[in-house]
Amino acid sequence: ASALGEHTKNPHIRGTIIDISTPEGRVHGFVVEGVIESDTEFDKAFIGVTETTRIYLQTDSGYEAVDPNRLTVGMKVEVLFTGIVLESYPVQAKADEILIIP
């Protein structure tokens, strides 16, 4: 089970942010790279961040909702996609939830 938000689905991808798109000084998307694990489906993805994307920081006491601008290159994240996934390589998808993990 995933620790993302309240849902129990596995993340689509788990990995490290290697690039961030910040036009107009706001995070609009990022590239995450990892390895396919038993509970994930992709090893690299371009992730779109929208107004409805929920972002959480895992803390000792649970989860704290954070602003997209807290995302930085080098962070480890788990991402659950929403909507259509463009099956290019890397895949392109919008994030429903992002969990920043220590």
C-alpha positions as CSV (number, residue, x, y, z in Angstrom):
1,A,0.0,0.0,0.0
2,S,1.2,3.5,-0.8
3,A,1.6,6.2,1.8
4,L,0.4,8.8,-0.6
5,G,-2.4,10.9,0.9
6,E,-5.5,8.9,1.9
7,H,-5.6,6.4,-0.9
8,T,-4.2,2.8,-0.9
9,K,-3.1,2.5,-4.5
10,N,0.6,1.9,-5.3
11,P,2.5,4.8,-6.8
12,H,3.0,4.8,-10.6
13,I,6.6,5.8,-10.1
14,R,9.1,6.3,-7.3
15,G,12.4,8.1,-7.9
16,T,14.5,11.2,-7.8
17,I,13.6,14.6,-9.4
18,I,16.2,15.2,-12.0
19,D,14.7,18.4,-13.7
20,I,12.0,20.9,-12.9
21,S,10.1,23.2,-15.2
22,T,9.3,26.6,-13.5
23,P,8.0,29.1,-16.0
24,E,6.7,32.2,-14.3
25,G,8.4,31.1,-11.1
26,R,6.0,28.3,-10.4
27,V,6.5,24.6,-10.7
28,H,4.5,23.3,-13.7
29,G,6.2,19.9,-14.0
30,F,9.3,17.8,-13.4
31,V,11.1,14.7,-14.6
32,V,11.5,11.9,-12.1
33,E,13.8,8.9,-12.7
34,G,14.0,5.7,-10.7
35,V,13.7,2.0,-11.2
36,I,10.7,-0.2,-11.8
37,E,10.0,-1.9,-8.5
38,S,7.4,-4.6,-7.5
39,D,4.9,-1.9,-6.7
40,T,5.7,0.7,-9.4
41,E,5.1,0.7,-13.2
42,F,7.6,3.2,-14.7
43,D,11.3,4.1,-14.3
44,K,11.2,7.6,-15.8
45,A,8.3,10.1,-16.3
46,F,7.6,13.7,-17.1
47,I,5.1,14.8,-14.4
48,G,2.7,17.7,-14.9
49,V,1.7,19.6,-11.8
50,T,-1.8,21.2,-11.8
51,E,-3.9,23.3,-9.4
52,T,-5.5,20.1,-8.2
53,T,-2.3,18.1,-7.6
54,R,-1.9,17.3,-3.9
55,I,1.6,17.3,-2.5
56,Y,2.6,15.9,0.8
57,L,5.8,15.8,2.8
58,Q,6.4,12.6,4.8
59,T,7.2,13.6,8.4
60,D,7.8,11.6,11.6
61,S,4.2,12.4,12.7
62,G,2.5,11.7,9.4
63,Y,2.0,13.9,6.3
64,E,2.1,17.6,5.8
65,A,0.5,19.3,2.7
66,V,3.1,21.5,1.0
67,D,3.3,24.0,-1.9
68,P,4.5,22.8,-5.3
69,N,7.4,25.2,-5.1
70,R,8.9,23.1,-2.3
71,L,9.8,20.5,-4.9
72,T,13.5,20.6,-5.8
73,V,16.0,18.6,-7.9
74,G,17.4,15.7,-6.0
75,M,14.2,15.0,-3.9
76,K,12.9,11.5,-3.7
77,V,9.2,11.3,-4.6
78,E,6.4,8.8,-5.2
79,V,3.8,9.9,-7.7
80,L,0.3,8.7,-8.4
81,F,-0.9,9.7,-11.9
82,T,-4.4,10.9,-12.9
83,G,-6.1,11.0,-16.3
84,I,-4.5,10.0,-19.5
85,V,-0.9,8.7,-19.5
86,L,1.0,9.4,-22.8
87,E,2.9,6.2,-23.5
88,S,6.0,8.0,-24.9
89,Y,9.3,7.5,-23.2
90,P,9.5,8.8,-20.7
91,V,5.8,8.6,-20.1
92,Q,4.0,11.9,-19.6
93,A,1.2,12.2,-17.0
94,K,-0.4,14.7,-14.6
95,A,0.1,14.1,-10.9
96,D,-2.9,13.4,-8.7
97,E,-0.7,13.1,-5.6
98,I,3.0,13.5,-4.9
99,L,4.7,12.3,-1.8
100,I,8.1,13.7,-0.9
101,I,9.9,10.9,1.0
102,P,13.0,11.3,3.2
